[in-house]
Amino acid sequence: MSAMNTGNFSPYRADGKLHGFVCVVTGAQQPVGLAICRELAACIYTCDKGSTEGYETLINEIATDSLNTKIIPYPFNVAKEEETLMLIDDVLNSWGRLDIWVCSSGLLGPPSIESTTPADLQKCFETNSMAPFFALKYAPPAMSKTTPKKAYPNAAPKDQKYGSIIVVSSVASGYGGCWGPCYTMSSHAALGVVRAGVAVLKGSGVRINCISPGQIDVGVDLQGFDMHGMTSQFPPASLQSKEKHGIGLERSGLPIEVARVAGFLASGFSSYVNGANIVVDGGSTVMNPLAVPI
């Protein structure tokens, strides 16, 4: 059956949400990851390091706005292969399917070569590019499983193999000088995973794409910010360029504006989009690619 000929292929319902589909979102306690969870509004495994605490607000908000959404907090280290396999097993044992995998667990790393250690570089590669590699390697077989019967309330039948892997990276995936060397090197590698994945996934029905945000206001100030860059995905607004004339829209982006692109790539509306790098930067790389304001 052609992917374009089945009504079950497009997970978007009348309200624009992914009801009935099973998603994994990593980095779910970061501002962009949280926004993606709100946008998808499906059965979502919200994955991040540490405890499952901190999701109460998200769960309460979504319970009010999207009654058919289920949030499942899941402690998860994206750099651990065995934890990736355990997560996929848990998803399949619970729901019998996996549809969407969003890698949104990025690390900035140190801002200079002088402050960068080999351990810093390794950690950034593990978070920014090894995590997408594990998704590419292990998620597609799970996404290939069909579930023609409604196995749980509001489930959408899955009568063919398909899925979508979405890697949230940065404009540093295509340019240098956006932050420090760790960020640029590991972001380039993340985009490399996406481009390599197109051939790897050929015939599987699974697509893989990258989102490269530019200057995103994640609502963080300098108070409590780790200047070594080992706990944050994006720099706080106060450290980003205050000059907006180099951005076509003359403002920073918002997490929800990244999340809406993720929603598009998760849906059947993007059924012929594969291997793409969608830049969400207000036009800054087009106007001034040698001095990207991030």
QUILIN-V694099 format. One line per field, one symbol per residue. phi: phi as a letter, one per 20 degrees, with the letter a starting at -180 (. if undefined). burial: b if it has 16 or more other C-alpha atoms within 10 Angstrom, else e. Layout:
phi: ???
burial: ???
This chain:
phi: .ffeddfffeffefemddgnddcdcemfeegfffffgfffldeceedafneefoegffffffffecfeecdcfbfbdfedfffffffffffffecmabdccdecdecfmfecffeedgfffffffffecffffffffdfggffffecfefebgmfegcdbeaabdcdedafffccdmebdfgfffffgfffffffffgffegnenddcbdddfefdeemddffnfeffmdccecffgfeegeeefedgelafedgfffffffffffeffdfddbmedeedcmnffffbfebfec
burial: eebeeeeebbbbeeeebbbbbbbbbbbbbbbbbbbbbbbbbbbbbbbbeeebeebeebbeebeeebebbbbebbbbbbbeeeebeebbeebbeebbbbbbbbbbbbbbbbbeeeebeeebbebbbbbbbbbbbbbbeebbbbbbbbbeeeeeeebbbbbbbbbbbbbbbbbbbbbbebbbbbbbbbbbbbbbbbbebbeeeeeebbbbbbbbbbbbbbebeeeeeeeebbebbbbbbeebeeeeebbeeebbbbbbbbbbbbbbbbbbeebeebbbbbbbbbbbbeeeeeebbb
